[in-house]
Amino acid sequence: MLREAQVRKRRVTAATGANNAAMPPAPTLQPDAAYRVLQTHDARFDGRLFVGVTSTGVYCRPVCRVKLPRRENCLFFPHAAAAEHAGFRPCLRCRPELAPGLAATDSSDALAHAGARLIEHAVAQGEPVALPAVAARLGVTDRHFRRVFQAAYGVSPVDWLATQRLLLAKRLLTDTDLPVTRVALAAGFGSLRRFHAAFAERYRLAPTALRRGAAAPAEAGRVHATEPVTVRLAWRPPYDHAAMVEFLSARPLAGVEAVAADRDGPVWRRTLALTDTQGQRHAGWLALRWRPDAHEVAATVSPHLAPVLGAVIERLRHLLDLNADTLPIEQALAGLPVALRRGLRVPGCLDGFETTVRIVLGQQVTVAAACTLAGRLVQRFGEPLATPFAELNRLFPTPQALAEATPEAIGTLGIVRTRVAALQALSRAVVQGHLSLSPAAPMADTLAALRALPGIGDWTAELVALRVLAWPDAFPASDIGVRRALGAADAASAAAQAQAWQPWRSYAVMQLWQSAAA
């Protein structure tokens, strides 16, 4: 446990409070209501509300267990960037970088939200961020993007970018023993000097002070580069973690994924390979353990993946849909003809290419048959990988491997000719850079590129939008499970019913699938 002196910092200036006065305290909360959230440590507002304490100069999550500050010393903010813009520094106990991230917002804020997600994705991947390029991706001018962003979040895109980089760096410094130079590069800082300057300006600390002031490595979760890294990934309740475990368990991929059980509950493990911005490939394993009492997932990551930990964390949050705020979603789905399962999330993916391949293999066959075909593909074309777990021994085939394979070699695995052609066309499109399969990819262009490939129709494209592109309004109207749950005679009838659930039809699909399974 950290000492109180380690959390308390210098007071913020009077000018800081004045700047905060013009900023909304939280998306829907007045200050008195926000203080009641702080008093009760309500986890439903984790990531949607931060409190800056003027007597310490520190900002916290509402779930922070430090001594409750006086009401007159509290200023409330809708996100971490606003708190840092006002001059506050992150708490070393509750660690704001662990809070759930942005949830999808209404259409009036859609442009700003999309820009924020693009910035966060690039930071997590360690990629350079050019705001004019972000604006161009969104189809607006740089000036318009900055204006809309400022109106939505109360800070500029530059401030938002700086906060994301520093919070990622803080997490890497706290949870790993990566060299400071590697941390600076992983967080997107062009030089070590710039990294130290940003830390000194925002946090009034040297980066190494976080390590000198932290608890013992075993207590704080920090490890050496030869040991696994364990990080905490918070969710905003309600969260139906049992449904997520059930979904992942029902789709095993031999050699790549496995689910085990112990006295503390299920553990999901898998292999993964990522390439960093310098082109270096990192391959290893990870394991997930759900902690519903703490509203979080503990993710243990092998040391080989530590250099790309930021990208791993972002992909895990996407896989488990940890940023979603299900309360407004469930209100919009109140008209579903099935009983709502509270806290149900949309499973994403860790590797967009892998999941798209598995969706293609699942065309017109059962889930079990698709898993069998994917397993054969792994055994034939997947790269061997040594792990501490006997059931994890291979990586999923790369796009290059499938693009270069002969159709006959793939066909011998029991995959029909039309599916072989679709897989190889997909692989070549990814290898040649014509197709990007990640949540940051442009929706319309990506779906158009997919539909232009042989053997890929609306059902496949909609499932890719739902699981790979993190699109909350995807709806595979021709899916047999969806049609059965709705009692729809055809896809057109199912699509007509689903119009009432926009823009959350992806979540409607999960509710319908769960109802059909039950």
C-alpha positions as CSV (number, residue, x, y, z in Angstrom):
1,M,0.0,0.0,0.0
2,L,1.3,3.4,-0.9
3,R,1.8,6.0,1.8
4,E,-0.6,9.0,1.8
5,A,2.4,11.3,1.1
6,Q,3.0,9.6,-2.2
7,V,-0.5,10.5,-3.4
8,R,-0.7,14.1,-2.2
9,K,0.9,16.7,-4.5
10,R,1.1,20.4,-4.6
11,R,-2.1,22.5,-4.5
12,V,-3.5,23.6,-7.8
13,T,-3.5,27.4,-8.4
14,A,-6.6,29.6,-8.3
15,A,-6.4,30.0,-12.0
16,T,-6.9,26.2,-12.4
17,G,-10.2,26.4,-10.6
18,A,-11.3,29.3,-12.7
19,N,-10.5,27.4,-15.9
20,N,-12.5,24.4,-14.5
21,A,-15.6,26.5,-13.7
22,A,-16.6,26.8,-17.4
23,M,-16.3,23.1,-18.0
24,P,-19.2,20.7,-17.4
25,P,-18.6,18.6,-14.3
26,A,-19.8,15.3,-15.9
27,P,-21.9,14.4,-18.9
28,T,-25.2,14.2,-16.9
29,L,-24.3,15.0,-13.3
30,Q,-24.5,18.2,-11.3
31,P,-21.7,18.7,-8.7
32,D,-23.8,17.6,-5.7
33,A,-24.9,14.4,-7.5
34,A,-21.3,13.8,-8.6
35,Y,-20.1,14.1,-5.0
36,R,-22.7,11.5,-4.0
37,V,-21.2,9.2,-6.6
38,L,-17.8,9.8,-4.9
39,Q,-19.2,9.1,-1.5
40,T,-20.7,5.7,-2.6
41,H,-17.7,4.7,-4.9
42,D,-20.3,3.9,-7.6
43,A,-18.4,1.8,-10.2
44,R,-21.1,2.6,-12.8
45,F,-19.6,6.0,-13.2
46,D,-16.0,4.8,-13.5
47,G,-14.4,6.3,-16.6
48,R,-17.3,8.8,-17.0
49,L,-16.4,10.9,-14.0
50,F,-13.2,12.1,-12.4
51,V,-12.7,14.2,-9.3
52,G,-9.9,16.8,-8.9
53,V,-9.1,17.6,-5.3
54,T,-7.8,21.2,-5.0
55,S,-6.1,20.5,-1.6
56,T,-3.8,17.9,-3.2
57,G,-3.7,18.7,-6.9
58,V,-4.6,15.1,-7.7
59,Y,-7.5,13.7,-9.7
60,C,-9.1,10.3,-8.9
61,R,-11.6,7.8,-10.2
62,P,-14.9,7.7,-8.3
63,V,-14.0,4.2,-7.0
64,C,-10.8,5.5,-5.3
65,R,-10.6,4.4,-1.7
66,V,-8.5,7.3,-0.3
67,K,-10.0,9.4,2.4
68,L,-13.1,11.2,1.1
69,P,-12.2,14.9,0.4
70,R,-14.4,17.8,1.5
71,R,-17.1,18.8,-1.0
72,E,-15.7,22.3,-1.3
73,N,-12.3,20.9,-2.4
74,C,-13.8,18.8,-5.3
75,L,-14.0,19.7,-8.9
76,F,-15.6,17.2,-11.3
77,F,-14.6,16.3,-14.9
78,P,-16.1,14.1,-17.6
79,H,-12.7,12.6,-18.6
80,A,-9.1,12.4,-17.6
81,A,-7.9,14.9,-20.3
82,A,-10.1,17.6,-18.8
83,A,-8.7,17.0,-15.3
84,E,-5.1,17.2,-16.6
85,H,-5.9,20.3,-18.7
86,A,-7.0,21.9,-15.4
87,G,-3.6,21.2,-13.8
88,F,-4.4,18.0,-11.8
89,R,-2.1,15.0,-11.7
90,P,-3.3,11.3,-11.7
91,C,-3.7,9.5,-8.3
92,L,-1.1,6.9,-7.7
93,R,-3.6,4.7,-5.8
94,C,-6.7,4.4,-8.0
95,R,-4.6,5.0,-11.2
96,P,-6.9,6.8,-13.7
97,E,-5.3,5.0,-16.6
98,L,-7.0,1.8,-15.5
99,A,-10.5,3.3,-15.8
100,P,-12.9,2.1,-18.6
101,G,-12.5,4.2,-21.7
102,L,-14.9,6.0,-23.9
103,A,-18.3,4.5,-24.6
104,A,-20.1,5.3,-27.9
105,T,-22.0,8.5,-27.7
106,D,-25.1,9.9,-29.4
107,S,-25.0,11.2,-33.0
108,S,-24.3,14.8,-32.0
109,D,-21.0,13.7,-30.6
110,A,-20.2,11.0,-33.1
111,L,-17.5,12.9,-34.9
112,A,-15.6,13.9,-31.8
113,H,-16.0,10.4,-30.4
114,A,-14.6,8.8,-33.6
115,G,-11.7,11.2,-33.5
116,A,-10.9,10.4,-29.9
117,R,-11.0,6.7,-30.6
118,L,-8.6,7.1,-33.6
119,I,-6.2,9.1,-31.4
120,E,-6.4,6.4,-28.6
121,H,-5.9,3.6,-31.1
122,A,-2.8,5.2,-32.6
123,V,-1.3,5.9,-29.1
124,A,-1.9,2.3,-28.0
125,Q,-0.2,1.0,-31.2
126,G,2.7,3.4,-30.6
127,E,2.0,5.1,-34.0
128,P,2.7,8.8,-34.7
129,V,-0.5,10.9,-34.6
130,A,-1.0,13.7,-37.1
131,L,-4.3,15.5,-36.2
132,P,-4.8,16.8,-39.8
133,A,-4.6,13.1,-40.9
134,V,-7.2,12.2,-38.3
135,A,-9.5,14.9,-39.6
136,A,-9.0,13.7,-43.1
137,R,-9.9,10.2,-42.1
138,L,-13.1,11.5,-40.7
139,G,-13.8,13.5,-43.9
140,V,-13.7,17.0,-42.3
141,T,-11.2,19.8,-42.2
142,D,-8.7,20.1,-39.5
143,R,-10.2,23.3,-38.2
144,H,-13.7,21.8,-38.1
145,F,-12.5,18.7,-36.2
146,R,-10.7,20.8,-33.6
147,R,-13.8,22.9,-33.1
148,V,-16.2,20.0,-32.7
149,F,-13.8,18.2,-30.4
150,Q,-13.4,21.2,-28.2
151,A,-17.2,21.5,-28.0
152,A,-17.7,17.9,-27.1
153,Y,-14.9,17.3,-24.6
154,G,-13.9,20.7,-23.4
155,V,-10.3,20.2,-24.3
156,S,-8.4,20.4,-27.6
157,P,-7.4,17.2,-29.6
158,V,-3.7,18.1,-28.7
159,D,-4.5,18.0,-25.0
160,W,-6.4,14.7,-25.4
161,L,-3.5,13.2,-27.3
162,A,-1.0,14.3,-24.6
163,T,-3.1,12.8,-21.8
164,Q,-3.4,9.5,-23.6
165,R,0.3,9.3,-24.2
166,L,1.2,10.1,-20.6
167,L,-1.3,7.7,-19.1
168,L,0.0,4.9,-21.3
169,A,3.5,5.8,-20.3
170,K,2.5,5.9,-16.6
171,R,0.9,2.4,-16.9
172,L,4.0,1.0,-18.6
173,L,6.3,2.5,-15.9
174,T,4.2,1.2,-13.1
175,D,3.4,-2.3,-14.4
176,T,6.6,-3.2,-16.2
177,D,10.4,-2.8,-16.0
178,L,10.8,-1.8,-19.6
179,P,13.6,0.7,-20.0
180,V,12.4,4.3,-19.9
181,T,13.6,4.8,-23.5
182,R,11.3,1.9,-24.6
183,V,8.4,3.3,-22.6
184,A,8.9,6.7,-24.3
185,L,8.8,5.2,-27.8
186,A,5.9,2.9,-27.0
187,A,3.9,5.9,-25.8
188,G,4.5,7.7,-29.0
189,F,7.1,10.3,-27.8
190,G,9.6,11.1,-30.6
191,S,12.5,11.5,-28.2
192,L,13.5,10.8,-24.6
193,R,14.0,14.6,-24.0
194,R,10.4,15.3,-25.1
195,F,9.1,12.5,-22.9
196,H,10.9,13.9,-19.8
197,A,9.7,17.4,-20.6
198,A,6.1,16.3,-20.9
199,F,6.2,14.4,-17.6
200,A,7.7,17.3,-15.8
201,E,5.2,19.8,-17.2
202,R,2.1,17.7,-16.5
203,Y,3.0,15.6,-13.5
204,R,5.9,17.5,-12.0
205,L,7.8,14.2,-11.7
206,A,10.6,12.5,-13.5
207,P,9.4,9.2,-15.1
208,T,11.7,7.1,-12.9
209,A,10.0,8.6,-9.7
210,L,7.0,6.4,-10.3
211,R,9.2,3.4,-10.0
212,R,11.2,4.6,-7.0
213,G,8.0,5.5,-5.2
214,A,6.1,2.4,-6.1
215,A,5.5,-0.6,-3.8
216,A,7.5,-3.7,-4.0
217,P,7.4,-5.3,-7.4
218,A,5.4,-8.3,-6.3
219,E,2.8,-6.1,-4.7
220,A,2.5,-3.5,-7.4
221,G,2.5,-5.9,-10.3
222,R,5.8,-4.7,-11.7
223,V,8.0,-7.4,-13.1
224,H,11.3,-7.9,-14.8
225,A,11.4,-8.2,-18.6
226,T,11.9,-12.0,-18.3
227,E,8.6,-12.4,-16.3
228,P,4.9,-12.1,-17.2
229,V,3.2,-8.8,-16.8
230,T,-0.2,-8.6,-15.0
231,V,-2.4,-5.6,-15.8
232,R,-5.9,-4.8,-14.6
233,L,-8.6,-3.9,-17.1
234,A,-11.7,-2.3,-15.5
235,W,-15.2,-2.4,-16.7
236,R,-18.3,-0.3,-16.0
237,P,-21.1,-2.4,-14.4
238,P,-23.4,-4.1,-15.2
239,Y,-21.2,-6.5,-17.1
240,D,-22.3,-10.1,-17.9
241,H,-18.9,-11.7,-17.7
242,A,-20.5,-15.2,-17.7
243,A,-21.9,-14.6,-21.1
244,M,-18.5,-13.4,-22.4
245,V,-16.8,-16.5,-21.0
246,E,-19.5,-18.7,-22.5
247,F,-19.0,-17.0,-26.0
248,L,-15.3,-17.5,-26.0
249,S,-15.5,-21.0,-24.6
250,A,-17.9,-22.1,-27.3
251,R,-15.4,-21.2,-30.0
252,P,-12.2,-23.0,-29.1
253,L,-9.3,-22.8,-31.6
254,A,-7.0,-25.8,-31.1
255,G,-3.4,-24.7,-30.5
256,V,-4.2,-21.0,-30.2
257,E,-6.9,-20.7,-27.5
258,A,-7.9,-22.7,-24.5
259,V,-10.2,-22.3,-21.4
260,A,-9.3,-23.8,-18.1
261,A,-11.0,-23.7,-14.7
262,D,-9.5,-23.4,-11.2
263,R,-10.8,-22.5,-7.8
264,D,-10.9,-18.8,-8.7
265,G,-13.0,-19.3,-11.8
266,P,-12.4,-19.7,-15.6
267,V,-9.1,-18.7,-17.2
268,W,-9.0,-18.0,-20.9
269,R,-5.6,-18.3,-22.6
270,R,-4.3,-17.8,-26.1
271,T,-1.3,-17.0,-28.3
272,L,-0.8,-13.7,-30.1
273,A,1.7,-12.0,-32.4
274,L,1.9,-8.2,-33.0
275,T,4.2,-6.1,-35.0
276,D,5.4,-2.8,-33.6
277,T,5.9,0.5,-35.4
278,Q,9.6,-0.4,-36.2
279,G,8.4,-3.6,-38.0
280,Q,9.6,-5.9,-35.2
281,R,7.3,-8.9,-34.6
282,H,6.6,-9.9,-31.0
283,A,4.9,-13.3,-30.3
284,G,3.8,-14.7,-27.0
285,W,0.8,-15.7,-24.9
286,L,-1.7,-14.1,-22.6
287,A,-4.3,-15.2,-20.0
288,L,-7.5,-13.6,-18.7
289,R,-9.1,-14.1,-15.3
290,W,-12.4,-12.3,-14.5
291,R,-12.8,-10.6,-11.1
292,P,-16.5,-9.6,-10.9
293,D,-16.2,-8.3,-7.3
294,A,-13.6,-5.8,-8.4
295,H,-15.3,-5.0,-11.7
296,E,-12.1,-5.9,-13.7
297,V,-10.2,-8.5,-15.7
298,A,-6.7,-9.5,-14.7
299,A,-4.7,-10.0,-17.9
300,T,-1.3,-11.8,-17.6
301,V,0.9,-11.1,-20.6
302,S,4.0,-13.0,-21.5
303,P,7.3,-11.0,-21.4
304,H,7.7,-11.3,-25.2
305,L,4.6,-9.1,-25.6
306,A,5.6,-6.5,-23.0
307,P,7.2,-4.2,-25.6
308,V,3.7,-3.9,-27.3
309,L,1.7,-3.9,-24.0
310,G,-0.2,-0.8,-25.0
311,A,-1.5,-2.5,-28.1
312,V,-2.3,-5.7,-26.2
313,I,-4.3,-3.7,-23.7
314,E,-6.3,-1.9,-26.3
315,R,-7.1,-5.1,-28.2
316,L,-8.2,-6.8,-25.0
317,R,-10.6,-3.9,-24.2
318,H,-12.0,-4.3,-27.7
319,L,-12.3,-8.1,-27.4
320,L,-14.2,-7.8,-24.1
321,D,-16.1,-4.6,-25.0
322,L,-15.0,-3.1,-21.7
323,N,-15.7,0.5,-22.7
324,A,-19.4,0.1,-23.3
325,D,-22.0,1.8,-21.2
326,T,-24.9,-0.7,-21.3
327,L,-27.5,1.4,-19.4
328,P,-28.5,3.7,-22.3
329,I,-28.1,0.7,-24.7
330,E,-30.6,-1.4,-22.8
331,Q,-33.0,1.5,-22.6
332,A,-33.0,1.6,-26.4
333,L,-33.5,-2.1,-26.7
334,A,-36.5,-2.2,-24.4
335,G,-38.7,-3.1,-27.3
336,L,-36.9,-6.4,-28.1
337,P,-39.2,-9.4,-28.3
338,V,-37.0,-11.3,-25.9
339,A,-36.1,-10.9,-22.2
340,L,-33.1,-8.6,-21.8
341,R,-29.9,-10.1,-20.3
342,R,-28.4,-7.2,-18.4
343,G,-24.8,-6.2,-19.0
344,L,-24.4,-8.2,-22.2
345,R,-21.5,-7.0,-24.3
346,V,-20.4,-7.5,-28.0
347,P,-17.4,-9.8,-28.2
348,G,-14.7,-8.1,-30.4
349,C,-11.4,-9.7,-31.4
350,L,-7.7,-9.6,-30.7
351,D,-6.7,-10.1,-34.4
352,G,-8.9,-8.7,-37.1
353,F,-7.6,-10.9,-39.8
354,E,-7.9,-14.0,-37.8
355,T,-11.5,-13.3,-36.8
356,T,-12.5,-12.4,-40.4
357,V,-11.0,-15.7,-41.6
358,R,-13.0,-17.5,-38.9
359,I,-16.2,-15.7,-40.0
360,V,-15.6,-16.7,-43.6
361,L,-15.1,-20.3,-42.5
362,G,-18.4,-20.1,-40.6
363,Q,-20.5,-19.4,-43.7
364,Q,-23.3,-21.9,-43.9
365,V,-21.9,-24.3,-41.3
366,T,-22.2,-24.7,-37.5
367,V,-20.0,-22.9,-35.0
368,A,-18.4,-26.3,-34.1
369,A,-17.6,-27.1,-37.8
370,A,-16.1,-23.6,-38.3
371,C,-13.8,-24.2,-35.3
372,T,-12.7,-27.5,-36.7
373,L,-11.8,-26.0,-40.0
374,A,-10.0,-23.1,-38.3
375,G,-8.0,-25.6,-36.2
376,R,-6.9,-27.5,-39.3
377,L,-5.8,-24.2,-40.8
378,V,-3.7,-23.4,-37.7
379,Q,-2.1,-26.9,-37.7
380,R,-1.2,-26.7,-41.4
381,F,-0.1,-23.0,-41.7
382,G,0.4,-21.7,-38.2
383,E,3.8,-21.0,-36.8
384,P,4.9,-23.1,-33.9
385,L,5.3,-21.3,-30.6
386,A,6.7,-22.5,-27.3
387,T,4.5,-21.6,-24.2
388,P,4.2,-22.9,-20.6
389,F,0.9,-24.4,-21.6
390,A,0.7,-27.7,-23.5
391,E,-2.6,-26.7,-25.2
392,L,-1.1,-23.5,-26.6
393,N,1.6,-24.3,-29.2
394,R,0.9,-22.3,-32.4
395,L,0.1,-18.9,-33.8
396,F,-2.7,-18.2,-36.2
397,P,-1.5,-18.2,-39.8
398,T,-0.4,-14.8,-41.1
399,P,-2.0,-13.2,-44.2
400,Q,1.2,-13.8,-46.0
401,A,1.2,-17.5,-45.3
402,L,-2.4,-18.0,-46.6
403,A,-1.8,-15.7,-49.6
404,E,1.2,-17.8,-50.7
405,A,-0.4,-21.2,-50.1
406,T,-1.7,-23.2,-53.0
407,P,-5.4,-23.6,-53.3
408,E,-4.9,-27.3,-53.3
409,A,-3.0,-27.2,-49.9
410,I,-5.9,-25.3,-48.3
411,G,-8.5,-27.5,-50.0
412,T,-7.1,-30.7,-48.5
413,L,-8.2,-29.4,-45.1
414,G,-11.9,-29.9,-46.1
415,I,-12.5,-26.3,-47.0
416,V,-14.7,-26.0,-50.1
417,R,-13.4,-24.3,-53.2
418,T,-15.4,-21.1,-53.0
419,R,-14.3,-20.6,-49.4
420,V,-10.6,-21.2,-50.4
421,A,-10.9,-18.5,-53.0
422,A,-12.5,-16.1,-50.5
423,L,-9.7,-16.7,-47.9
424,Q,-6.9,-16.2,-50.4
425,A,-8.5,-13.0,-51.9
426,L,-8.9,-11.7,-48.3
427,S,-5.3,-12.5,-47.5
428,R,-3.9,-10.9,-50.6
429,A,-6.0,-7.7,-50.0
430,V,-4.5,-7.5,-46.4
431,V,-0.9,-8.2,-47.6
432,Q,-1.2,-5.6,-50.4
433,G,-2.5,-3.0,-48.0
434,H,-5.9,-2.7,-49.8
435,L,-7.8,-3.8,-46.6
436,S,-7.3,-2.8,-43.0
437,L,-9.1,-5.0,-40.4
438,S,-9.0,-3.0,-37.1
439,P,-11.5,-0.8,-35.1
440,A,-9.7,2.2,-36.5
441,A,-10.4,1.3,-40.1
442,P,-12.9,3.5,-42.0
443,M,-16.3,1.7,-41.8
444,A,-17.8,2.4,-45.3
445,D,-14.5,1.8,-47.2
446,T,-13.7,-1.3,-45.3
447,L,-17.1,-2.9,-45.9
448,A,-17.1,-1.9,-49.5
449,A,-13.6,-3.5,-50.0
450,L,-14.9,-6.7,-48.2
451,R,-18.0,-7.0,-50.4
452,A,-15.9,-6.6,-53.5
453,L,-14.0,-9.8,-52.7
454,P,-15.3,-13.1,-54.0
455,G,-17.3,-15.2,-51.6
456,I,-18.0,-12.4,-49.2
457,G,-21.6,-11.1,-48.9
458,D,-23.7,-9.1,-46.5
459,W,-23.8,-11.7,-43.7
460,T,-20.0,-11.9,-43.6
461,A,-19.5,-8.1,-43.9
462,E,-22.0,-7.4,-41.1
463,L,-20.3,-9.8,-38.7
464,V,-16.9,-8.3,-39.5
465,A,-18.4,-4.9,-38.7
466,L,-19.9,-6.2,-35.5
467,R,-16.8,-8.1,-34.1
468,V,-13.8,-6.6,-35.9
469,L,-14.7,-3.0,-36.6
470,A,-16.5,-2.5,-33.3
471,W,-19.5,-1.0,-35.1
472,P,-22.4,-0.8,-32.6
473,D,-25.1,-0.8,-35.3
474,A,-24.2,-3.9,-37.3
475,F,-27.1,-6.3,-38.1
476,P,-26.7,-9.6,-40.0
477,A,-30.3,-9.8,-41.0
478,S,-29.9,-13.1,-42.8
479,D,-28.4,-14.9,-39.7
480,I,-30.5,-17.9,-38.9
481,G,-30.2,-17.4,-35.1
482,V,-31.4,-13.8,-35.4
483,R,-34.3,-14.7,-37.7
484,R,-35.4,-17.5,-35.4
485,A,-35.4,-15.3,-32.3
486,L,-37.4,-12.7,-34.1
487,G,-39.8,-15.1,-35.8
488,A,-38.9,-13.5,-39.1
489,A,-39.6,-15.3,-42.3
490,D,-36.8,-13.7,-44.2
491,A,-33.9,-11.2,-43.9
492,A,-36.0,-8.3,-45.1
493,S,-38.5,-8.9,-42.3
494,A,-35.8,-9.1,-39.7
495,A,-34.1,-5.9,-41.0
496,A,-37.5,-4.1,-40.8
497,Q,-38.0,-5.1,-37.2
498,A,-34.4,-4.1,-36.3
499,Q,-34.8,-0.5,-37.4
500,A,-36.4,0.4,-34.0
501,W,-33.1,-0.6,-32.2
502,Q,-30.7,1.7,-34.1
503,P,-28.0,2.7,-33.4
504,W,-27.4,-0.3,-31.1
505,R,-28.4,-3.2,-33.3
506,S,-25.1,-5.1,-32.6
507,Y,-26.2,-5.3,-29.0
508,A,-29.6,-6.4,-30.1
509,V,-28.0,-9.3,-32.1
510,M,-26.2,-10.5,-28.9
511,Q,-29.5,-10.4,-27.0
512,L,-31.2,-12.4,-29.8
513,W,-28.4,-14.9,-29.9
514,Q,-28.5,-15.4,-26.2
515,S,-32.2,-15.9,-26.3
516,A,-32.0,-18.4,-29.1
517,A,-29.3,-20.4,-27.2
518,A,-31.3,-20.4,-24.1
